[in-house]
Amino acid sequence: RAQILGGVLAEDRVGPEALFLLPRGRELVLELEALVAAPGLYPLAIEVRVDGEPRGELVLAGPGRSARFTCDVSGNGGAFEVHLRARDWGRLALGERQEPCAARLVALEVLP
């Protein structure tokens, strides 16, 4: 199970950057959903790093659509960090405040 270290707001909203700690496993599975309806925001690329090393990008096509990213993490010796960094983001209401938001976290897991 993933441990959130930072960057995730209420309702699983992922900010411009987020950091997670995951247990050892074979394959990382990440799924995000686009939330912000902002002209010019999409396609929205979100960089995925594992223990500081770039592993690729997850690209969201538009609001209400989700995308899935997988990569091999079997070479990691133990628990590892996953860092997400959005190339851009929008703002969504969170109570009376407007918070920066890149996407909604749908799934983040490591398959054994």
N, C-alpha and C positions, 0 to 999 in steps of 0.2 A: 504494500500500500504506500502511496506517495505521501510525503510530508511536505506541506507548503512552508517555505522559508520566507517568502515575501512576494508582493506584487499581485495578490489575488484579493479582490474585494467581495462584498456581499453578493449573493446570488451567482457565485462562481465567475464573476467578471474578472477578466485578466487585464491588467493595466499594460502600459507600454513595455514593461519588463517584468518578468516573473522568474522566481527561482524555486526549485523543488529538489528534494532528496528522495531517491528511490532505492529500493533494495536490489541486490544482485539478481540478475536474470539473463535471459537470452535475447529477448526482443523488446524494444521500447515501442509502445503504441500511444499515440497522442491524437486526440480529435478536438478541434475547436470549431465554434460556430460564430459566424459574423453577426454582430448585433447593431452596429451603428449605421444608420441610414444617412450617409453624408456624401454629397456629390464629389466625385474625384478621389474617393478613398480607396476604391477597389480597381484592380485586384490588389489585395493587401498581403504582402509577404511578411512572414514571421520567421526569423532565423532561429534554428534549434542548435544549441551547443550541449555537448555531453562532456562533463569534467573540463570545460574550457575549450574543447576542440569543436570546430564547426562540423555539423553532421548534415546540414541541408536546410531547406525552407519548406514551410507549410504555406500554401497560398489560398487565401479566401477570395471567392469570386464575387460575393455580394451579400447584403443583409438577408438573414434567414437561411443561408446556405452554410453547410459545414464542409470541412476538409479533414482528411486523415493523413498522418505521417507515421511511418515506421522506420526503425533502423536497428541494426545488430548491435547489441551491447554485451555480447558474451565475453569479450576480451577484458571487460572491467572486472577487477579483482573482488570488489565488494560493493558496498553502497556507493552511489554516484550522484552527482548533481546534474540537473537539467535546467538550462537557462534559456528562456524565451525572450526575444527582443523584436518588437514590431517595428517595421520601417516607418509606420505612420500610425495614427490613432484618431479617434473622435472623442466626444464627450457624451456621457449619459447621466441622467438624473439619478441620484442616490439620496433619497429623502429630499431635502431642500437644496442640496449641493449638486454641482456638476462635477463628475469625476472623469479623468482620462480613462478610456477603455479601448482595447484593441479587439477583444473577442470574449466569448464565453467558453469556459472549460467544460467539455462534454465528457472526455475520458482521458486518463493518464494512468498507464499501468505498465508493468513489466511482466512479460510472459516467461514462465520457468523454462 
